[in-house]
Amino acid sequence: MSKKGRKVTPTFKQMAFETAVRNPERYKGILAAIAPFIGEILDDEVLLRVVSKLYLEGIVSSDGVEITENSTIESISQQVQFVNRTRKADGGFPEGYQSRFWTYVRTLSELGFVLAQYKQKLRFSQIALMLINNEIDEQEAFSIQAIKYNRRSPYRNVSNDFNYFKFILQILTQREKISYEQFIVSTFSENGNVEEFLEIIDENAFRDSNEVEAFVRERFGTNLKAQTILRDYPDVVLRLLVITGFVSIQFRGKVFIYRNIANDEYINDLLSINVELSDDEKTIPENHFEKLESYNDVLLALVYKHREEIPETDGFEYAKKVAEIIDLYELNEKLIVESIGLIGTPKNIVPAFKYIAEPLKLEFYLSLILALKYGKEFAIRPNYKADYIGMPISHAPGNKGDIEVYSKNIYWLIEVTLIRNKTQQLNSETTSVIRHFFEDNKMNEYLSKYLSFVAPIIHQDTKDYFDYSIVRHKIKEQNLNLKPYPINEFIEVTLACENFSDMENYTNQVIEDFRNNLN
């Protein structure tokens, strides 16, 4: 006879989300990976398939699970069971690989993206489906779900009972900015009382992390480790705040959080929506999920309204913002190239850049280099969503390319990815890149068209696909030049300002090799 878990009496706790998934942009990939299992009952057999798929697609990795070109869900399932055998039961899921699944859907559950319960059918919210189908982008999806969020829920047994995101936005309505140290203190709010928090920061300097730690231990009685209090929990919360588009992160001697005034009207409209949960909806997963779903129509209407009000970014206007960022952080080519080399590590040359999602960092840094090298001659327009000073928030909607460079007669599209996995790179990146390039109606305006695909490594299958595309479209007498680049080679060519001739030479060589092979 199994023991029944005893429900722990709720207490006031520091604001937290799952720390295993620090970068919230990863959640779209997680959703896409588990989407084929929608409607299936999450029993042990199905969960093993789901978790094995997460390993197979590189979302989860372990030295104990070897992924090769020929790996399948079935071939790695025993390894997946073995490496997860010591994981403790969590979230209603048993110990082992089952609780590993919960690690990757805990925050998605809290925010209402999914309903995932052990031995129950997996359900996706409307917003989750729209996100993976590229009908809305990450910023829109997370801002919608954040405004529905409540700290006390079926997934958090806490006495804190308010919407933390609204709390922060209300603070930033009354203060231009708060420091990272003050932000840490905000995560300990017990009831979302804005006036109480403002009084605390007015009466305490919080000059460094030591002062913050001493204060929260005395005031709130926390016994968590210093690393958890000062970094682990607040960093994940701040990353989620950034992807919602609610805040802007800047470094001025220390990290400061500002309200993102570029989204002011949208934020104010969201704040006018009051989501109130009953006790049942705060304790029963199904009721919680359904209640959050009931607000979709009104929130999506706000998304569509503000989409129409946003003018298309002008490339020369962005160049001005880039110049300001370069000046503010005293950047140069050498520092930007060094920053690219640090992607995927905990290090950041500029502390404020820490909160840019990893894939976005590459787009951002390449945009900075392009602006330095070509900004006087060409318009530079990265299509990621940015805050009011030009710092990236989330990826562009699915129907747009990554970075556009253009003049009166020349159009150059740069598509960027950090995907290293051979199968993912070929399946997820190649066709979408070509589609962005050729389905864009404005392409017809330009005499010369160029395309660069940039990734950490270029697999032979990926190269072959782009070479085939060159031949296919040259046969149609379309004036294009393209080349797939490893990151280091693209940087080298860009710093020398030889991109156009390099793409032309590569394209001509592919055509020449094709002719020779035919003969």
C-alpha positions as CSV (number, residue, x, y, z in Angstrom):
1,M,0.0,0.0,0.0
2,S,1.5,3.3,-1.1
3,K,1.8,6.2,1.3
4,K,-0.3,9.3,0.5
5,G,1.6,12.5,0.3
6,R,0.8,14.9,3.1
7,K,0.0,18.5,1.9
8,V,2.4,20.9,3.4
9,T,0.8,24.0,5.0
10,P,1.4,27.0,2.6
11,T,3.8,29.7,3.7
12,F,5.0,33.0,2.1
13,K,7.9,32.2,-0.2
14,Q,10.2,34.0,-2.6
15,M,8.9,34.4,-6.2
16,A,10.3,31.5,-8.3
17,F,10.0,29.6,-11.5
18,E,11.7,26.4,-12.6
19,T,15.4,27.1,-12.7
20,A,16.3,24.1,-15.0
21,V,14.9,26.1,-18.0
22,R,16.6,29.5,-17.5
23,N,15.9,30.7,-21.0
24,P,12.2,31.1,-21.6
25,E,12.6,31.0,-25.4
26,R,13.3,27.3,-24.9
27,Y,9.7,26.8,-24.0
28,K,8.5,27.1,-27.6
29,G,10.8,24.2,-28.6
30,I,9.6,22.2,-25.6
31,L,6.0,22.8,-26.6
32,A,6.7,21.9,-30.2
33,A,8.5,18.7,-29.1
34,I,5.7,17.4,-26.9
35,A,2.8,18.6,-29.2
36,P,2.5,15.2,-31.0
37,F,1.4,13.8,-27.6
38,I,-1.6,16.1,-27.2
39,G,-4.6,14.0,-26.1
40,E,-2.5,11.1,-25.0
41,I,-2.7,9.9,-21.4
42,L,0.5,10.7,-19.6
43,D,1.2,7.2,-18.2
44,D,4.6,5.7,-17.7
45,E,4.8,4.4,-21.3
46,V,3.8,7.7,-22.9
47,L,6.1,9.7,-20.6
48,L,9.1,7.6,-21.5
49,R,8.4,8.4,-25.2
50,V,7.9,12.1,-24.5
51,V,11.1,12.4,-22.4
52,S,13.1,10.3,-24.9
53,K,11.9,12.7,-27.6
54,L,13.2,15.7,-25.6
55,Y,16.6,14.0,-25.5
56,L,16.5,13.1,-29.2
57,E,15.8,16.7,-30.2
58,G,18.5,18.1,-28.0
59,I,16.2,19.9,-25.6
60,V,17.6,17.7,-22.8
61,S,21.1,16.3,-22.9
62,S,23.2,14.0,-20.8
63,D,26.5,12.2,-21.1
64,G,24.6,9.0,-20.3
65,V,22.3,9.3,-23.3
66,E,24.2,9.0,-26.5
67,I,22.5,10.5,-29.5
68,T,23.7,9.5,-33.0
69,E,22.5,10.0,-36.5
70,N,20.5,6.8,-36.3
71,S,19.1,7.2,-32.8
72,T,15.4,6.7,-32.3
73,I,13.0,7.1,-29.3
74,E,13.1,3.3,-28.9
75,S,16.9,3.0,-29.1
76,I,17.6,5.5,-26.3
77,S,14.7,4.8,-24.0
78,Q,16.7,2.5,-21.7
79,Q,19.5,5.0,-21.3
80,V,16.8,7.7,-20.6
81,Q,15.4,5.5,-17.8
82,F,18.8,4.8,-16.3
83,V,20.1,8.4,-16.2
84,N,16.9,9.6,-14.6
85,R,16.5,6.8,-12.1
86,T,17.5,8.9,-9.0
87,R,15.2,11.9,-9.8
88,K,12.8,12.4,-6.9
89,A,9.0,12.4,-7.4
90,D,7.7,15.9,-8.1
91,G,4.5,17.6,-9.2
92,G,2.4,14.4,-8.8
93,F,4.8,12.5,-11.1
94,P,6.7,9.5,-9.8
95,E,10.4,9.4,-9.3
96,G,12.6,8.8,-12.4
97,Y,12.1,10.0,-16.0
98,Q,8.4,10.8,-15.2
99,S,9.5,13.7,-12.8
100,R,12.1,14.8,-15.4
101,F,9.1,15.5,-17.7
102,W,7.6,17.7,-14.9
103,T,10.8,19.8,-14.8
104,Y,10.2,20.9,-18.3
105,V,6.5,21.6,-18.1
106,R,6.2,23.1,-14.5
107,T,6.4,26.7,-15.6
108,L,4.3,26.1,-18.7
109,S,1.7,24.7,-16.3
110,E,1.9,27.6,-13.9
111,L,1.4,30.1,-16.8
112,G,-1.5,28.1,-18.2
113,F,0.2,27.0,-21.5
114,V,-0.5,23.3,-20.8
115,L,-2.5,21.0,-18.6
116,A,-0.1,18.1,-17.8
117,Q,-1.1,15.8,-15.0
118,Y,0.1,12.2,-14.3
119,K,-2.2,9.6,-15.9
120,Q,-4.3,12.4,-17.4
121,K,-4.6,13.6,-21.0
122,L,-2.1,16.2,-22.1
123,R,-3.8,19.4,-23.1
124,F,-2.4,22.5,-24.8
125,S,-4.0,26.0,-24.4
126,Q,-5.1,28.0,-27.4
127,I,-2.1,30.3,-26.8
128,A,0.4,27.4,-26.8
129,L,-1.0,26.1,-30.1
130,M,-0.9,29.6,-31.7
131,L,2.7,30.0,-30.5
132,I,4.0,26.8,-32.0
133,N,2.1,27.5,-35.2
134,N,3.7,30.9,-35.5
135,E,0.4,32.7,-35.3
136,I,1.7,34.8,-32.3
137,D,5.3,35.3,-31.2
138,E,7.0,34.6,-27.8
139,Q,6.5,38.2,-26.6
140,E,2.8,38.1,-27.3
141,A,2.3,34.7,-25.9
142,F,4.2,35.3,-22.6
143,S,2.6,38.7,-22.1
144,I,-0.9,37.2,-22.4
145,Q,-0.1,34.3,-20.0
146,A,1.7,36.6,-17.5
147,I,-1.3,38.9,-17.1
148,K,-3.4,35.8,-16.2
149,Y,-0.8,34.5,-13.7
150,N,-1.4,34.1,-10.0
151,R,1.3,33.1,-7.5
152,R,-1.0,30.8,-5.6
153,S,-2.0,28.0,-8.0
154,P,-2.3,24.2,-8.1
155,Y,1.4,24.2,-8.8
156,R,2.6,26.5,-6.0
157,N,1.6,25.8,-2.4
158,V,2.3,29.3,-1.2
159,S,0.4,31.9,0.8
160,N,1.4,34.7,-1.6
161,D,-1.8,35.3,-3.5
162,F,-1.4,38.0,-6.2
163,N,-0.1,38.5,-9.8
164,Y,3.6,39.3,-9.5
165,F,3.9,40.6,-13.0
166,K,1.2,43.3,-12.4
167,F,3.0,44.1,-9.1
168,I,6.3,44.9,-10.9
169,L,4.5,46.9,-13.6
170,Q,2.7,49.0,-10.9
171,I,6.1,49.7,-9.2
172,L,7.6,50.8,-12.5
173,T,4.6,53.1,-13.0
174,Q,5.6,55.0,-9.9
175,R,9.4,54.7,-10.2
176,E,11.4,55.2,-13.4
177,K,13.6,52.3,-12.5
178,I,14.6,49.8,-9.8
179,S,18.0,48.3,-9.3
180,Y,18.6,44.5,-9.5
181,E,19.1,44.5,-5.7
182,Q,15.7,46.2,-5.2
183,F,14.3,43.7,-7.7
184,I,15.5,40.8,-5.5
185,V,13.6,42.3,-2.6
186,S,10.4,42.6,-4.7
187,T,10.5,38.8,-5.2
188,F,9.8,38.4,-1.4
189,S,6.6,40.5,-1.5
190,E,3.9,38.6,0.4
191,N,0.8,40.4,-0.9
192,G,1.8,42.6,-3.8
193,N,1.6,45.8,-1.8
194,V,3.2,48.4,-4.0
195,E,3.3,51.1,-1.3
196,E,5.0,48.8,1.2
197,F,7.7,47.9,-1.3
198,L,8.3,51.5,-2.2
199,E,8.7,52.4,1.5
200,I,11.2,49.5,1.9
201,I,13.4,50.8,-1.0
202,D,13.1,54.4,0.1
203,E,14.4,53.4,3.6
204,N,17.1,51.0,2.6
205,A,20.1,51.6,0.3
206,F,20.7,48.0,-0.9
207,R,24.1,49.0,-2.2
208,D,25.1,45.4,-2.8
209,S,24.0,41.8,-2.5
210,N,25.3,41.4,1.0
211,E,22.9,44.1,2.2
212,V,20.0,42.5,0.3
213,E,20.7,39.1,1.8
214,A,20.9,40.4,5.3
215,F,17.7,42.4,4.9
216,V,15.5,39.5,3.5
217,R,16.8,37.0,6.0
218,E,15.8,39.4,8.9
219,R,12.6,40.7,7.4
220,F,11.2,37.6,5.7
221,G,13.0,34.8,7.7
222,T,14.2,33.0,4.6
223,N,16.8,30.2,5.1
224,L,17.5,29.6,1.4
225,K,21.1,29.5,0.1
226,A,22.5,32.9,-0.8
227,Q,22.9,31.8,-4.5
228,T,19.2,30.9,-4.6
229,I,18.1,34.1,-3.0
230,L,20.3,36.5,-5.0
231,R,20.7,34.8,-8.4
232,D,18.9,31.6,-9.2
233,Y,15.3,32.6,-8.4
234,P,15.4,36.3,-9.4
235,D,17.3,35.7,-12.6
236,V,14.7,33.3,-14.0
237,V,11.9,35.6,-13.0
238,L,13.7,38.6,-14.7
239,R,14.2,36.6,-17.9
240,L,10.5,35.9,-18.1
241,L,9.8,39.6,-17.5
242,V,12.0,40.5,-20.4
243,I,10.4,38.1,-22.8
244,T,6.9,39.5,-22.0
245,G,8.2,42.9,-23.3
246,F,7.2,44.5,-20.0
247,V,10.6,45.7,-19.0
248,S,13.9,47.0,-20.4
249,I,17.3,46.0,-18.8
250,Q,20.1,48.5,-18.8
251,F,23.5,48.6,-17.1
252,R,24.6,52.0,-15.6
253,G,27.2,51.0,-13.1
254,K,24.8,48.2,-12.0
255,V,21.8,46.5,-13.6
256,F,18.6,48.5,-13.6
257,I,15.1,47.5,-14.6
258,Y,12.9,50.0,-16.5
259,R,9.4,49.8,-17.7
260,N,9.5,49.2,-21.5
261,I,7.9,52.5,-22.7
262,A,7.8,51.2,-26.2
263,N,4.9,49.0,-25.1
264,D,3.3,51.4,-22.7
265,E,-0.2,51.5,-24.3
266,Y,-0.3,47.7,-24.7
267,I,0.9,47.3,-21.0
268,N,-1.8,49.7,-19.8
269,D,-4.5,47.8,-21.7
270,L,-3.3,44.5,-20.2
271,L,-3.3,46.0,-16.7
272,S,-6.9,46.9,-17.1
273,I,-7.8,43.1,-17.4
274,N,-8.5,41.6,-14.0
275,V,-8.2,37.9,-13.7
276,E,-9.7,36.6,-10.5
277,L,-9.4,32.9,-9.5
278,S,-11.7,31.2,-7.0
279,D,-10.2,28.8,-4.3
280,D,-11.1,25.9,-6.5
281,E,-9.3,27.5,-9.5
282,K,-6.2,28.0,-7.3
283,T,-6.1,24.4,-6.2
284,I,-7.6,22.2,-8.9
285,P,-5.5,22.0,-12.1
286,E,-8.4,21.5,-14.5
287,N,-10.4,24.4,-13.1
288,H,-7.2,26.6,-13.2
289,F,-6.6,25.8,-16.8
290,E,-10.1,26.4,-17.9
291,K,-10.3,29.7,-16.1
292,L,-7.2,31.0,-17.7
293,E,-8.4,29.9,-21.1
294,S,-11.6,31.9,-20.6
295,Y,-9.6,35.2,-21.0
296,N,-8.1,34.4,-24.4
297,D,-10.5,36.3,-26.6
298,V,-10.2,39.6,-24.7
299,L,-6.4,39.4,-24.5
300,L,-5.9,38.3,-28.1
301,A,-8.0,41.3,-29.1
302,L,-5.5,43.5,-27.4
303,V,-2.6,41.8,-29.2
304,Y,-4.2,42.3,-32.6
305,K,-5.1,45.9,-31.8
306,H,-1.6,46.9,-30.9
307,R,0.0,44.9,-33.8
308,E,-1.9,47.3,-36.1
309,E,-0.5,50.3,-34.3
310,I,3.1,49.4,-34.6
311,P,4.8,50.8,-37.7
312,E,7.3,48.6,-39.5
313,T,10.8,49.4,-38.2
314,D,12.9,51.5,-40.4
315,G,16.4,50.2,-41.0
316,F,18.1,53.6,-40.7
317,E,16.1,54.3,-37.5
318,Y,17.4,51.1,-36.0
319,A,21.0,52.1,-37.0
320,K,20.6,55.1,-34.7
321,K,19.5,52.9,-31.8
322,V,22.5,50.6,-32.5
323,A,24.8,53.6,-32.4
324,E,23.4,54.6,-29.0
325,I,23.8,51.1,-27.6
326,I,27.4,51.0,-28.9
327,D,28.2,54.3,-27.3
328,L,26.4,53.5,-24.1
329,Y,28.3,50.3,-23.5
330,E,31.5,51.5,-25.3
331,L,31.5,48.6,-27.7
332,N,33.8,48.0,-30.7
333,E,34.4,45.2,-33.2
334,K,36.7,43.4,-30.9
335,L,34.3,43.4,-27.9
336,I,31.4,42.3,-30.1
337,V,33.3,39.4,-31.6
338,E,34.4,38.4,-28.1
339,S,30.8,38.6,-27.0
340,I,29.8,36.2,-29.8
341,G,32.5,33.8,-28.5
342,L,30.9,33.9,-25.1
343,I,27.4,32.8,-26.3
344,G,26.4,29.6,-24.4
345,T,28.6,30.5,-21.4
346,P,27.7,32.3,-18.2
347,K,30.0,35.2,-19.1
348,N,28.9,38.5,-20.6
349,I,31.0,41.5,-21.4
350,V,28.0,43.8,-20.7
351,P,26.0,42.6,-17.7
352,A,22.7,43.8,-19.2
353,F,23.3,41.5,-22.2
354,K,23.0,38.5,-19.8
355,Y,19.2,38.7,-20.0
356,I,19.1,38.4,-23.8
357,A,18.1,34.9,-24.8
358,E,21.0,32.9,-26.3
359,P,19.7,32.6,-29.9
360,L,18.8,36.3,-29.9
361,K,22.3,37.2,-28.7
362,L,23.7,36.0,-32.0
363,E,21.2,38.0,-34.0
364,F,21.9,41.0,-31.8
365,Y,25.7,40.9,-32.0
366,L,25.7,40.3,-35.7
367,S,23.3,43.2,-36.2
368,L,25.8,45.4,-34.2
369,I,28.7,44.3,-36.5
370,L,26.6,44.8,-39.6
371,A,25.7,48.3,-38.4
372,L,29.3,49.2,-37.8
373,K,30.5,47.9,-41.2
374,Y,27.6,48.7,-43.4
375,G,25.4,51.2,-41.5
376,K,26.4,54.3,-43.5
377,E,25.7,52.6,-46.8
378,F,22.7,50.3,-46.1
379,A,19.7,50.2,-43.9
380,I,20.1,47.4,-41.3
381,R,16.8,46.0,-39.9
382,P,16.9,43.0,-37.5
383,N,13.3,41.7,-37.1
384,Y,13.5,40.6,-33.5
385,K,11.2,42.5,-31.1
386,A,13.1,45.1,-29.2
387,D,12.5,47.4,-26.3
388,Y,12.6,51.2,-26.5
389,I,16.4,51.4,-26.6
390,G,16.8,48.6,-29.2
391,M,17.6,45.7,-26.9
392,P,16.2,42.4,-28.1
393,I,13.1,40.9,-26.4
394,S,12.0,37.9,-28.5
395,H,12.3,36.5,-32.0
396,A,10.4,37.9,-34.9
397,P,7.1,36.4,-35.9
398,G,7.5,33.2,-37.9
399,N,6.8,34.8,-41.3
400,K,9.8,37.1,-41.1
401,G,13.5,36.6,-41.7
402,D,16.1,37.4,-39.0
403,I,18.1,40.4,-40.3
404,E,17.5,42.5,-43.5
405,V,20.1,44.7,-45.1
406,Y,19.1,46.8,-48.1
407,S,19.7,49.8,-50.2
408,K,17.9,51.1,-53.4
409,N,18.9,48.1,-55.5
410,I,20.3,45.5,-53.2
411,Y,18.5,43.2,-50.7
412,W,20.4,41.0,-48.3
413,L,18.8,38.6,-45.9
414,I,20.8,37.0,-43.0
415,E,19.2,34.0,-41.3
416,V,20.8,33.0,-38.0
417,T,20.6,29.9,-35.8
418,L,22.4,28.3,-32.9
419,I,21.2,24.8,-33.8
420,R,24.0,22.4,-34.0
421,N,22.0,19.2,-34.3
422,K,22.2,17.9,-37.9
423,T,18.6,16.7,-38.2
424,Q,17.1,19.8,-36.5
425,Q,19.2,22.1,-38.7
426,L,18.1,20.5,-41.9
427,N,14.5,20.1,-41.0
428,S,13.8,23.3,-39.0
429,E,16.0,25.9,-40.7
430,T,16.6,25.2,-44.4
431,T,13.1,25.3,-45.9
432,S,11.9,28.2,-43.7
433,V,15.0,30.2,-44.8
434,I,14.3,29.8,-48.5
435,R,10.6,30.5,-47.9
436,H,11.4,33.8,-46.1
437,F,13.7,34.7,-49.0
438,F,11.4,34.0,-52.0
439,E,8.0,34.5,-50.6
440,D,8.6,38.1,-49.5
441,N,6.7,40.3,-51.9
442,K,9.1,43.2,-51.6
443,M,11.9,41.0,-53.1
444,N,10.7,42.0,-56.6
445,E,11.7,45.6,-55.9
446,Y,15.5,44.7,-55.9
447,L,17.8,44.1,-58.8
448,S,20.3,42.0,-56.7
449,K,19.3,39.6,-53.9
450,Y,21.6,38.0,-51.4
451,L,21.1,35.4,-48.7
452,S,23.4,34.3,-45.9
453,F,22.6,31.4,-43.5
454,V,24.7,31.5,-40.4
455,A,25.1,28.6,-37.8
456,P,27.8,27.3,-35.4
457,I,28.6,24.6,-38.0
458,I,27.2,23.8,-41.4
459,H,26.4,20.1,-41.9
460,Q,27.0,18.6,-45.4
461,D,23.2,17.9,-45.7
462,T,22.5,21.6,-45.0
463,K,25.1,22.7,-47.5
464,D,23.7,20.3,-50.1
465,Y,20.2,21.8,-49.6
466,F,21.4,25.3,-50.2
467,D,23.5,24.3,-53.2
468,Y,20.4,22.6,-54.7
469,S,18.4,25.8,-54.1
470,I,21.0,27.8,-55.9
471,V,20.8,25.6,-59.0
472,R,17.0,25.4,-58.9
473,H,16.5,29.1,-58.7
474,K,19.2,30.0,-61.2
475,I,17.5,27.8,-63.7
476,K,14.5,30.1,-63.2
477,E,16.8,33.0,-64.0
478,Q,16.3,34.6,-60.6
479,N,19.1,37.0,-59.7
480,L,20.2,35.6,-56.4
481,N,23.5,34.8,-54.5
482,L,23.6,32.8,-51.4
483,K,25.9,31.0,-49.1
484,P,25.7,29.0,-45.8
485,Y,28.3,30.1,-43.3
486,P,29.8,28.9,-40.0
487,I,29.7,31.8,-37.5
488,N,33.4,32.4,-37.5
489,E,33.7,32.5,-41.3
490,F,30.7,34.9,-41.5
491,I,32.3,37.2,-39.0
492,E,35.7,37.2,-40.8
493,V,34.1,38.0,-44.2
494,T,31.9,40.7,-42.6
495,L,34.8,42.4,-40.8
496,A,36.5,42.6,-44.2
497,C,33.3,43.9,-45.9
498,E,33.5,41.2,-48.5
499,N,30.1,39.6,-48.0
500,F,28.6,40.4,-51.4
501,S,31.6,39.2,-53.5
502,D,32.0,36.1,-51.3
503,M,28.3,35.1,-51.8
504,E,28.7,35.8,-55.6
505,N,31.8,33.7,-55.8
506,Y,30.2,30.8,-53.9
507,T,27.1,30.9,-56.0
508,N,29.1,30.9,-59.2
509,Q,31.2,28.0,-58.0
510,V,28.1,25.9,-57.2
511,I,26.7,26.5,-60.7
512,E,30.1,25.8,-62.3
513,D,30.4,22.5,-60.4
514,F,26.9,21.6,-61.4
515,R,27.7,22.1,-65.1
516,N,30.9,20.1,-64.8
517,N,29.1,17.2,-63.1
518,L,26.5,17.2,-65.9
519,N,29.2,17.0,-68.5
